[in-house]
Amino acid sequence: MILSQSLSNLLKRVIGRADRERASLLLLDWTGCAVAGFRSSVGEKITAAFPDGTGRCSRIGASKSSVLMAALHNGCLGNVLEMDDVDRRAVLHAGPTVIPAALAVAQHTGAKPGDLLDAIVIGYEATIRIGRAVGPGHYMFWHNTATCGPFGAAAAACHLLDGSDMVSAFGLAGTQAAGLWQTRHEPDSMAKQLHAGHGAHAGVVAAFLSVQGFQGPRSILEGEQGFFAAMCPGADAENVLEDYGDDWLIHQTSIKPYPACRHTHPAIDAALRAELSHGPIVIETYDDAIKFCDNPDPKTEIEAKFSLQHNVAHGLLSGVPTLNDFSSGAVAKTGDLRCRMTVKSSPEFNAAYPAHYGAAVTIGRKRYVAKNAFGDPENPMSADDIGDKAMDLLLYGGMSNGNAARTRAHILGLHVDSDDPEDMAEFTALLP
């Protein structure tokens, strides 16, 4: 059978209350990230670049617009502050592509809240399955969020559209897959946010075209000139169908407590346990963390978010990093401590990666280890932790205390009143 057909069939299994509850938590987390991202300079540029239009779909920080513009706009915002969810093995963020696509199409079709949450569950599954299968050869050059996200966005959108053809939509989504890691090597590049927005947009485009009978390449995944052959050296496309047990993969998604690259988080956790003393400081972690985050002298906010040295130093000096701890002033405060640091590749953490993100910080003779980052399934954030994070982000994004609290409560209640479409309207009315 065609691989995308098998994947489509796999996505038809039963979605239960616990799955919807998890989807509502991730919807809340994404909403906080996107509202806070709108307030940033990158968010302002995104909003200014896309003209106001007509339509009924919400765009955070702007007037309502078409379903396609809403997916693109909101997709870009969710990744701005580097606080979006992550699947470790897929090394990608499903939320910024799947949720904007699902939300826009749900508003466009007048879907019930339960349908929105189900679409999120399905979209995460497709994105994560493909992301876990692409292999390290793909991640060497391609941003997995950008390349695998369109598949999940298409799956979510197809779930909400009558007459859609998910197999064809997968083909149309896959042929649009793009997003290169060169963006991380140039500090002034903002393309990473476009990657997420494009992924959401591409998936919605694919789904709507499929409704019209517009055919995509059905063997896009395993074809001789398809996605895996062209972009995933050494990977086996059949791994998309790996048996992960009965639970949906949305339950294995990690949620980020700190506004920095996820590769820095285990080192931050180790630093938060450490006692600062004199002498050299050694950071041990896995190779991908070093590739993306070994930056002893960050100059900009985004460089600081991708700096192991700054994040560890801040953790040792001041504790848990917040959204305000990556400014030029905050970076200056960690300079002396960063000069004492050495970053080393660790066989221990490389062997565990990507199933586990680990790091250690050694100061003098004391070694502090974090084998799983806070927010991972083995070390999860509670529902209250996630809600508190969302509140902080919503307030940072300019919402009043009352509206932020109502947004939090309403999203977490969507799975309860899942048959009332007015709940969707009430939720989106709270967005800025």
Backbone torsions as a table, in degrees:
resi	resn	phi	psi	omega
1	MET	NA	147.4	175.6
2	ILE	-57.7	136.0	-172.9
3	LEU	-62.1	-41.4	179.9
4	SER	-66.7	-29.3	174.8
5	GLN	-68.0	-42.0	178.0
6	SER	-63.3	-40.0	177.5
7	LEU	-65.0	-43.4	178.1
8	SER	-59.0	-42.2	178.3
9	ASN	-63.7	-38.8	-179.3
10	LEU	-64.0	-28.7	-177.4
11	LEU	-80.8	1.9	-177.5
12	LYS	-94.6	3.0	-176.1
13	ARG	-74.5	170.8	-170.9
14	VAL	-67.4	137.2	173.9
15	ILE	-108.4	124.3	-175.5
16	GLY	-103.4	-179.0	-178.3
17	ARG	-60.3	-42.8	-179.3
18	ALA	-63.7	-33.3	178.4
19	ASP	-67.7	-42.5	177.6
20	ARG	-65.9	-37.8	178.5
21	GLU	-62.5	-40.9	177.3
22	ARG	-65.2	-40.1	178.1
23	ALA	-62.6	-37.2	179.7
24	SER	-67.6	-36.7	176.2
25	LEU	-63.4	-41.6	-180.0
26	LEU	-72.7	-31.8	172.9
27	LEU	-63.6	-42.6	177.2
28	LEU	-62.5	-44.9	179.9
29	ASP	-60.8	-45.7	178.9
30	TRP	-64.0	-41.6	-178.7
31	THR	-59.2	-44.4	176.9
32	GLY	-60.6	-45.3	180.0
33	CYS	-60.9	-43.1	-176.2
34	ALA	-71.4	-41.7	178.9
35	VAL	-64.5	-42.8	177.5
36	ALA	-67.8	-37.1	178.6
37	GLY	-63.1	-32.7	178.1
38	PHE	-59.1	-32.8	-176.2
39	ARG	-73.7	-19.4	-175.1
40	SER	-74.6	166.8	178.1
41	SER	-63.8	-36.1	176.7
42	VAL	-64.8	-43.6	177.8
43	GLY	-60.9	-39.0	178.2
44	GLU	-63.6	-39.2	178.6
45	LYS	-66.4	-40.4	178.5
46	ILE	-61.1	-46.5	-178.6
47	THR	-64.7	-40.8	-179.4
48	ALA	-69.6	-29.5	-175.5
49	ALA	-73.8	-30.9	-174.4
50	PHE	-100.4	115.7	-175.0
51	PRO	-68.2	153.0	174.6
52	ASP	-62.7	146.6	179.6
53	GLY	-136.3	-160.7	176.6
54	THR	-119.2	147.2	-179.6
55	GLY	154.3	-175.0	-176.7
56	ARG	-120.0	12.9	-176.4
57	CYS	-101.3	135.1	-175.1
58	SER	-72.4	136.9	168.0
59	ARG	-119.8	122.9	-177.4
60	ILE	-63.2	123.1	178.8
61	GLY	82.8	5.8	-177.9
62	ALA	-147.2	174.3	-179.9
63	SER	-71.3	162.3	178.5
64	LYS	-64.2	155.9	-175.4
65	SER	-152.4	-168.6	178.8
66	SER	-67.2	163.5	179.2
67	VAL	-61.4	-38.4	-178.5
68	LEU	-70.1	-43.1	179.5
69	MET	-66.8	-38.0	178.9
70	ALA	-64.2	-42.6	179.2
71	ALA	-62.7	-43.6	-179.8
72	LEU	-65.5	-51.1	-176.5
73	HIS	-61.0	-54.9	-177.1
74	ASN	-67.9	-31.0	176.8
75	GLY	-62.6	-39.2	178.0
76	CYS	-66.1	-36.3	-172.9
77	LEU	-70.9	-32.5	-170.2
78	GLY	-66.6	-20.8	-175.9
79	ASN	-102.3	-2.6	-170.2
80	VAL	-57.8	-45.2	-171.5
81	LEU	-94.0	6.4	178.1
82	GLU	58.8	38.8	178.3
83	MET	-120.1	12.8	-176.0
84	ASP	-81.5	158.9	-174.9
85	ASP	-64.1	167.3	-174.9
86	VAL	-151.0	142.1	167.0
87	ASP	-102.2	122.3	-172.5
88	ARG	-64.5	-48.3	-174.8
89	ARG	-69.5	-33.2	176.6
90	ALA	-82.0	-17.1	-177.4
91	VAL	51.3	54.2	-179.9
92	LEU	-151.8	165.5	176.1
93	HIS	-106.8	109.9	-179.6
94	ALA	-78.8	-36.0	-174.0
95	GLY	-54.1	-48.9	-173.8
96	PRO	-67.7	-13.6	175.1
97	THR	-103.9	-44.9	-174.5
98	VAL	-72.5	-47.6	-172.7
99	ILE	-67.6	-45.4	176.9
100	PRO	-60.2	-36.7	177.6
101	ALA	-65.3	-48.5	-178.8
102	ALA	-63.3	-43.2	-178.2
103	LEU	-64.4	-44.5	-178.3
104	ALA	-63.9	-44.7	-178.8
105	VAL	-70.4	-36.4	177.1
106	ALA	-61.2	-42.6	176.8
107	GLN	-66.5	-41.4	-178.4
108	HIS	-62.2	-37.5	-176.1
109	THR	-95.3	-8.0	-175.4
110	GLY	70.8	36.2	-175.9
111	ALA	-69.2	158.2	174.2
112	LYS	-77.8	154.7	179.2
113	PRO	-55.8	-39.1	179.3
114	GLY	-62.2	-35.9	177.3
115	ASP	-65.9	-39.3	176.8
116	LEU	-60.6	-47.7	-178.6
117	LEU	-64.5	-38.2	177.2
118	ASP	-64.2	-39.9	178.3
119	ALA	-62.6	-37.6	177.8
120	ILE	-64.4	-45.2	178.2
121	VAL	-57.6	-46.7	-178.1
122	ILE	-66.4	-43.1	-179.7
123	GLY	-63.7	-42.2	176.5
124	TYR	-60.1	-42.8	-177.6
125	GLU	-60.0	-47.1	-178.6
126	ALA	-64.7	-46.4	-179.3
127	THR	-61.7	-47.6	-175.7
128	ILE	-68.4	-41.2	179.2
129	ARG	-60.4	-45.6	179.2
130	ILE	-69.1	-40.4	179.0
131	GLY	-61.9	-38.8	179.1
132	ARG	-70.7	-22.7	-176.4
133	ALA	-88.6	-19.2	-170.3
134	VAL	-69.5	-29.0	174.8
135	GLY	84.5	167.6	-176.8
136	PRO	-67.0	-25.3	177.9
137	GLY	-63.3	-33.5	176.3
138	HIS	-70.9	-47.3	-176.3
139	TYR	-65.9	-17.5	177.1
140	MET	-56.9	-36.3	-174.5
141	PHE	-125.4	-29.0	-172.3
142	TRP	-103.0	140.7	175.5
143	HIS	-82.8	108.7	-172.1
144	ASN	-58.7	-33.4	176.5
145	THR	-58.2	-41.9	-177.0
146	ALA	-73.5	-37.3	-173.4
147	THR	-87.9	-33.7	-179.0
148	CYS	-95.3	-22.5	179.7
149	GLY	-57.6	-41.1	-179.8
150	PRO	-58.2	-33.0	178.6
151	PHE	-64.5	-45.9	179.6
152	GLY	-67.8	-38.7	177.2
153	ALA	-62.7	-40.0	178.2
154	ALA	-64.9	-43.0	179.6
155	ALA	-62.1	-44.0	179.5
156	ALA	-63.0	-45.5	-178.9
157	ALA	-65.3	-41.6	179.3
158	CYS	-61.1	-36.6	179.1
159	HIS	-59.9	-28.8	-174.9
160	LEU	-97.7	-5.1	-175.2
161	LEU	-112.6	120.7	174.7
162	ASP	-64.1	137.0	175.4
163	GLY	82.2	8.0	-179.6
164	SER	-76.5	158.8	177.3
165	ASP	-121.9	98.7	-173.1
166	MET	-63.5	-35.2	-179.1
167	VAL	-64.6	-45.9	177.3
168	SER	-64.9	-39.3	179.2
169	ALA	-63.6	-37.6	175.4
170	PHE	-58.8	-41.8	179.3
171	GLY	-63.5	-42.4	179.8
172	LEU	-69.9	-35.5	177.5
173	ALA	-68.0	-45.8	-176.7
174	GLY	-64.1	-33.2	-179.5
175	THR	-74.4	-11.2	175.2
176	GLN	-98.6	-2.2	-173.3
177	ALA	-64.4	128.1	179.8
178	ALA	-163.4	167.6	178.0
179	GLY	139.8	104.4	-172.0
180	LEU	-103.1	145.4	-176.7
181	TRP	-72.2	-3.8	176.2
182	GLN	-55.5	-26.5	179.8
183	THR	-58.0	-29.7	-177.4
184	ARG	-79.3	-13.6	-177.4
185	HIS	-95.5	0.3	179.3
186	GLU	-127.2	107.6	-169.2
187	PRO	-58.5	-26.9	-178.3
188	ASP	-90.1	-0.1	-179.2
189	SER	-77.0	135.0	177.5
190	MET	-112.5	16.4	-173.6
191	ALA	-66.0	-23.9	-178.9
192	LYS	-59.4	-37.6	177.7
193	GLN	-69.5	-37.3	175.4
194	LEU	-63.1	-34.8	177.6
195	HIS	-53.5	-48.3	-177.5
196	ALA	-68.6	-44.2	179.3
197	GLY	-62.3	-43.0	178.2
198	HIS	-63.5	-39.1	178.8
199	GLY	-60.1	-45.0	177.9
200	ALA	-63.6	-46.2	-178.7
201	HIS	-62.7	-45.0	-178.0
202	ALA	-61.7	-41.0	179.8
203	GLY	-65.5	-39.9	179.1
204	VAL	-68.3	-43.0	176.1
205	VAL	-56.0	-47.2	-178.1
206	ALA	-60.3	-43.6	-178.2
207	ALA	-65.8	-45.2	-179.9
208	PHE	-65.1	-39.1	177.1
209	LEU	-63.9	-37.3	-178.8
210	SER	-64.0	-31.8	178.2
211	VAL	-61.2	-32.3	-178.9
212	GLN	-85.2	3.5	-177.8
213	GLY	81.3	13.5	177.9
214	PHE	-75.5	112.2	-169.1
215	GLN	-85.7	136.5	170.8
216	GLY	-105.1	169.9	177.4
217	PRO	-69.1	114.2	-171.5
218	ARG	-73.4	-21.6	176.7
219	SER	-101.6	36.2	-175.4
220	ILE	-58.9	-31.5	-175.4
221	LEU	-79.6	-51.4	-172.4
222	GLU	-103.0	-1.2	-176.2
223	GLY	-62.6	157.1	-175.3
224	GLU	-62.8	-24.1	173.3
225	GLN	-124.5	33.7	-178.0
226	GLY	-94.1	-164.9	-171.8
227	PHE	-59.6	-51.8	-176.5
228	PHE	-69.1	-41.9	-179.1
229	ALA	-63.5	-38.6	-174.6
230	ALA	-83.2	-33.3	-164.3
231	MET	-126.2	-3.3	-172.0
232	CYS	-130.1	68.7	-177.4
233	PRO	-60.8	132.0	176.9
234	GLY	84.0	-5.1	-177.9
235	ALA	-93.0	158.9	178.0
236	ASP	-113.9	115.8	-176.8
237	ALA	-58.3	-31.0	-178.0
238	GLU	-63.6	-17.5	178.8
239	ASN	-66.6	-12.5	174.2
240	VAL	-58.1	-29.6	-176.6
241	LEU	-98.1	17.2	-178.8
242	GLU	-55.1	145.9	179.6
243	ASP	-82.2	109.7	179.0
244	TYR	-104.8	12.4	-178.1
245	GLY	93.7	-170.4	-172.9
246	ASP	-81.9	-27.4	-176.1
247	ASP	-72.4	147.6	171.2
248	TRP	-69.0	148.2	-175.1
249	LEU	-70.8	-12.3	176.6
250	ILE	-58.5	-25.4	180.0
251	HIS	-75.0	-15.7	178.9
252	GLN	-96.1	3.4	179.0
253	THR	-72.3	136.8	176.3
254	SER	-91.7	147.2	176.7
255	ILE	-115.3	136.1	-171.5
256	LYS	-91.0	122.9	177.3
257	PRO	-84.3	-19.6	-173.8
258	TYR	-117.9	145.0	-176.3
259	PRO	-83.6	58.3	-179.3
260	ALA	-144.8	167.2	177.6
261	CYS	-52.5	137.2	-177.5
262	ARG	-59.2	-29.0	179.6
263	HIS	-63.8	-18.9	177.6
264	THR	-87.4	-14.3	-168.9
265	HIS	-65.0	-44.1	178.2
266	PRO	-62.0	-34.3	176.7
267	ALA	-67.3	-38.6	175.3
268	ILE	-61.1	-45.3	-179.9
269	ASP	-60.2	-41.3	177.7
270	ALA	-64.0	-42.0	179.8
271	ALA	-63.7	-37.2	-179.4
272	LEU	-66.5	-21.5	177.1
273	ARG	-90.1	-11.6	-170.2
274	ALA	-85.8	157.0	173.6
275	GLU	-108.3	118.7	-176.4
276	LEU	-71.1	133.0	176.7
277	SER	-146.7	-179.6	-179.5
278	HIS	-73.5	161.3	175.9
279	GLY	108.2	174.6	-179.6
280	PRO	-67.5	154.9	178.6
281	ILE	-121.9	126.6	-179.2
282	VAL	-115.4	127.6	175.2
283	ILE	-105.5	122.1	175.7
284	GLU	-111.0	135.2	177.9
285	THR	-160.8	-169.7	-176.9
286	TYR	-89.9	164.4	-168.9
287	ASP	-64.1	-39.5	-179.7
288	ASP	-64.2	-35.1	176.8
289	ALA	-63.1	-38.6	179.3
290	ILE	-70.6	-41.4	-179.0
291	LYS	-57.6	-43.5	-174.5
292	PHE	-93.5	-21.2	-167.1
293	CYS	-131.3	12.0	174.7
294	ASP	-84.8	92.9	-176.9
295	ASN	-141.5	93.6	-176.0
296	PRO	-74.2	-13.4	-174.8
297	ASP	-137.4	66.2	-179.0
298	PRO	-66.7	143.2	-178.0
299	LYS	-110.4	-25.4	-175.2
300	THR	-122.7	170.7	179.5
301	GLU	-60.5	-45.1	-178.0
302	ILE	-68.9	-35.6	175.3
303	GLU	-63.2	-38.0	178.9
304	ALA	-65.7	-35.7	178.7
305	LYS	-69.4	-21.5	178.5
306	PHE	-108.6	28.7	179.9
307	SER	-116.5	112.9	173.3
308	LEU	-57.4	-41.8	-174.6
309	GLN	-65.2	-45.5	-179.5
310	HIS	-65.6	-43.7	-176.5
311	ASN	-66.2	-40.4	177.7
312	VAL	-67.2	-44.0	179.6
313	ALA	-61.0	-43.5	178.5
314	HIS	-62.9	-42.0	178.2
315	GLY	-60.0	-39.9	179.8
316	LEU	-70.1	-36.7	-175.0
317	LEU	-86.7	-40.7	-167.5
318	SER	-128.0	-9.4	179.9
319	GLY	95.6	-150.4	-173.6
320	VAL	-60.2	127.2	178.9
321	PRO	-73.8	142.1	177.5
322	THR	-117.9	-179.9	-177.4
323	LEU	-62.6	-21.7	-176.9
324	ASN	-93.9	6.8	-172.2
325	ASP	-101.9	23.8	179.7
326	PHE	-129.0	13.0	176.8
327	SER	-73.8	170.4	179.0
328	SER	-60.8	-36.2	178.4
329	GLY	-66.5	-41.2	178.7
330	ALA	-66.5	-38.9	178.6
331	VAL	-64.7	-39.3	-179.8
332	ALA	-61.4	-33.9	-177.8
333	LYS	-68.9	-21.5	-177.9
334	THR	-97.9	2.1	-172.6
335	GLY	-58.9	-48.6	-177.4
336	ASP	-62.7	-39.7	-178.9
337	LEU	-71.4	-36.3	178.4
338	ARG	-61.3	-31.3	-179.7
339	CYS	-66.2	-18.0	-179.4
340	ARG	-90.8	1.6	-168.7
341	MET	-101.4	144.6	170.8
342	THR	-126.7	138.5	178.1
343	VAL	-108.4	130.9	-177.0
344	LYS	-129.5	143.5	171.9
345	SER	-75.2	138.2	-176.4
346	SER	-117.5	121.8	174.3
347	PRO	-57.4	-35.7	-179.9
348	GLU	-60.8	-48.1	-176.2
349	PHE	-79.7	-29.7	174.4
350	ASN	-64.9	-38.2	-179.4
351	ALA	-66.4	-32.5	-178.6
352	ALA	-83.4	-23.8	-176.0
353	TYR	-76.9	142.7	5.2
354	PRO	-95.2	4.5	178.4
355	ALA	-63.5	-27.9	178.6
356	HIS	-139.2	135.1	175.9
357	TYR	-100.7	112.9	-176.5
358	GLY	-129.0	161.8	178.0
359	ALA	-162.2	163.3	175.1
360	ALA	-139.7	148.0	174.7
361	VAL	-123.8	122.3	179.6
362	THR	-111.7	127.5	177.5
363	ILE	-125.8	113.3	-173.6
364	GLY	66.1	-122.1	179.9
365	ARG	-101.5	1.3	-177.0
366	LYS	-101.5	127.6	-178.7
367	ARG	-113.9	126.3	-177.9
368	TYR	-113.6	124.6	-169.7
369	VAL	-116.8	138.6	169.1
370	ALA	-125.9	107.2	-176.9
371	LYS	-82.5	-24.6	176.1
372	ASN	-138.7	132.0	-177.6
373	ALA	-70.1	148.9	175.3
374	PHE	-59.4	130.4	-176.3
375	GLY	104.4	-13.4	174.7
376	ASP	-76.7	160.2	-178.5
377	PRO	-55.2	-33.1	178.9
378	GLU	-77.6	-15.1	-176.7
379	ASN	-142.9	61.5	-164.7
380	PRO	-76.5	154.2	165.0
381	MET	-78.3	139.4	177.0
382	SER	-75.4	169.0	176.0
383	ALA	-60.0	-36.9	177.3
384	ASP	-66.7	-40.3	176.8
385	ASP	-58.8	-45.1	-178.9
386	ILE	-66.4	-41.5	177.6
387	GLY	-63.5	-40.8	178.3
388	ASP	-65.4	-40.9	176.1
389	LYS	-59.4	-46.3	-179.5
390	ALA	-61.7	-41.6	178.5
391	MET	-59.1	-46.7	179.0
392	ASP	-58.4	-42.6	-178.9
393	LEU	-68.9	-41.7	179.9
394	LEU	-63.9	-40.7	177.2
395	LEU	-67.1	-40.7	176.2
396	TYR	-59.4	-35.2	179.9
397	GLY	-78.3	0.5	173.2
398	GLY	102.3	2.5	177.4
399	MET	-73.1	150.3	174.3
400	SER	-72.2	161.8	178.0
401	ASN	-57.8	-41.7	-178.6
402	GLY	-64.5	-47.3	-179.4
403	ASN	-67.7	-36.9	178.4
404	ALA	-63.6	-44.8	179.8
405	ALA	-64.9	-40.4	178.6
406	ARG	-65.8	-38.6	178.6
407	THR	-63.0	-45.9	179.0
408	ARG	-59.0	-50.3	-176.8
409	ALA	-65.4	-38.9	-175.6
410	HIS	-68.9	-44.4	-179.9
411	ILE	-62.7	-42.8	-178.3
412	LEU	-69.7	-14.7	176.2
413	GLY	-97.2	-2.0	-176.2
414	LEU	-59.2	-36.8	-177.7
415	HIS	-71.5	-17.5	-178.6
416	VAL	-79.9	-47.2	-178.9
417	ASP	-103.4	55.0	-168.7
418	SER	-73.1	-9.3	-178.2
419	ASP	-100.5	6.0	-177.1
420	ASP	-108.3	104.8	-178.0
421	PRO	-64.2	-19.6	178.6
422	GLU	-65.8	-23.7	176.6
423	ASP	-60.6	-35.6	177.6
424	MET	-63.2	-45.0	-178.8
425	ALA	-64.2	-38.0	179.6
426	GLU	-66.0	-41.3	178.7
427	PHE	-63.0	-51.5	-175.5
428	THR	-68.0	-26.4	177.4
429	ALA	-66.4	-23.2	180.0
430	LEU	-80.1	-16.9	-177.7
431	LEU	-70.5	143.4	179.6
432	PRO	-69.7	NA	NA
